Amino acid sequence: MICRWGGVAKLYSLKDRIKYSINAGADIILFANQVHPRKVLNLNRAIKIVRELLNSGEVKESSIKRANRNINSLKERLYR
C-alpha cells in the first residue's frame, strides 16, 4: 500500500501523518509537491520521526519489518 497525504497536510502534523500511515499498513509513504523550499521534507527528519514513534511504542517494529518485506518482494518480482 502506498499512502499520499498531500490533501490533509494542513489538518495533521508530519508526525501524525507518518504514524497514521504506518499504523494503517502503508509500505511506502510519498511526500509529493514539495515546491516551497522551506517546506521540503528532509529525509533525516522523517527517519528521526519514525525512530521516535518506534521508541514511544506508537508504531510497532513489526509494521516496519512487514513493509520492508513487501517492498523487497515487489522488487524481486519486478527485477527478475
TAUR-V372582 format. One line per field, one symbol per residue. ss: DSSP state (h for helix, s for strand, l for the rest). psi: psi as a letter, one per 20 degrees, with the letter a starting at -180 (. if undefined). A space follows every 50 residues. Layout:
BEGIN
ss->???
psi->???
END
This chain:
BEGIN
ss->lssslhhhlllllhhhhhhhhhhllllsssllllllhhhlllhhhhhhhh hhhhhhllllhhhhhhhhhhhhhhhhhhll
psi->ppppjhijhihqrgggggghgghijphpppnrlmhohijppphhgggggg gghghijhqqhhgghgggggghgggghhk.
END
